[in-house]
Amino acid sequence: MEGLNKKNIKKIGIIVGIVFIITGLIFNTILPSKFSRVHNSESLTLNEEDNYYVISIDPNINHIDYEFKIDFYTSISEESNCTVLILNSMEYQKFLVEDSLENITALKIINSIDEPRVDSLFYRGIFSSRNIGAIYILIINLENTSEIINYGYYYTISTPMFFYSAILLVIGAITIFSMLAWYLNGWKRYFSIGVGINLSLFFARITIMPYLFSELPTLISFFEIFDIEVFRDFEGYYIGWTDLFINGVFPYSEQYFGYAYGPLFILTTGSFAFLSIPSWSVGIPFLMSTLGTGYLIYLISRKLTNNEKYSICSMMLFFINPFTLIYASFIWLNASIFTFFVILSFYLALVKKNYLAMLTLGIASMYKQFALVFFPLLLLLMIMNNKGENRKIKLKNSIIYSLIFGITILLISLPFLILRFQSYIWGNIINISFSINSLITPGIYDNYPVTFNSFFFLIGAPDIILYSIAYMLGYYILLGGTLGITYLFYARNLQYKTKYKNSINTHTNLSYFVEALFLSIFIVISLQLFYPRGSFKYYLILLTPFISLLFDIEDLSLHKAILIEKSDFRFYKRYLIPIFISWVVFFCYRYVYFFVLIGWCLYYLYYYNDKFKIRYVESKKSNLLIKAPKKK
């Protein structure tokens, strides 16, 4: 026991954690399990001659004990009289022989439910059983002519050991990163803590996959004033898309129901679907992106402040933000991947690898189109960040940077434009569009995006207000105006800084970059507020890196942080204010939280006017005084 010192205990703990994770992965790989999503949007007609439609699902796994769960839905024309049944193999064969429902014993009868959003009857039911064998979903027309508008289902097949293997993954992750946090020092210790927290949530998510995550409501409400948006896009869309991808269905085909992202999203998630582990492997790029973003935040902060403690604080505030923990690491929503590439492009711009920065931003735009809004900001930063360049060289560089950005997008898009031109244009542009009418009367439903007009519609505002806001949203007056003003303010301040940089007592190039980070907060919130199609709370994953880098609300310009010594850094409670506001937004009533964001913006706007703008005007005056010629 004498040799069992602290160092050996740490090593043993890490080894034990690795063994747990490897064991969990092995069981997840060799034990038969499946998670699948199917959606069919083709209309099917049921009449007197052909009066039923059947969907067969066979688990087809060689295991004596397994659990099967399915969440099925279908929309059928409103005038129809249909019954939806789930049958086992014996009852289905009986139906084929007798062609009647009189002697049929269904596993479950799925009834229509009230669904005011569609002009049809909506049927939905959840069924689970053990060792059921093949099941058949029978939609039968009892009278008249019926039209099946669409149907879909998400099902899971798992063995009892799946849960225990997932628990091993959670225990292994907690053990490894607890030991690493104990073993390592400095930023690596805190990075291990952040990774451990988010990885544990990732593995915890795996444990509930067989228990139908879709059973949770889209919106969890408390006391009619708190809303937690729990979107099931991973089960509802991503798994279905990746199943199509690995089965050779070309992206942007009609089968990719609801796909409205750049091509790199399906290429990335689809590639992970080829791994010989269950469908949760599709979630790996979401986790990797989140952890990578945390590391980039540390690098950016360290480069700006040269202060390890300050940089660790930035990184940890990102890792414990609710949008990071819940939406990125636990629910696995799409914004985390493109956010990583956006922050990577900022880091590359900071270290003056401008060509790579524009290349990376182009890649980010091919994951999610929102990344396009950062192009003008980074372009201005790169142009003004190069000392000693005249206007001709700046113009030349701006053209080169723009070409790199545009060509990156074009080259990635080219195969899809050649093979699927119309569907590619539809998926990237038309499918993310909207109608003015939908903005005038926005849908107030749990899984609908919230627009800036939703609150006013909800409180019964006069038509003139609804129409005015709808047209300003629909014609991009609000979004384009706020973004345009942001870019213009940045360009103007860069001119001041460049012209009078000799009299500014700060690191000029760093101040260019810090202001770009600061204005990115306005850009993200503007997107959240004024994006015409509407937004969900999880879009704010993109906001978390910027508010984590600029966490001190009394030093958003980082003027003090850049000058302080390593030993002078102290943690103050005010550093938690961005996290606190994030949690408020996370829990806030979904038709009210926009006003929390507006209040946040107004404070930052006041700070911008007080700290950024006035300081440059003062420096201009001081520069004029310095350069004033002496009287003869």
Summary of the structure (lengths in Angstrom):
residues: 632
radius of gyration: 27.8
end to end distance: 88.4
largest distance: 115.6
contacts: 2068
relative contact order: 0.09
helix: 61%
strand: 13%
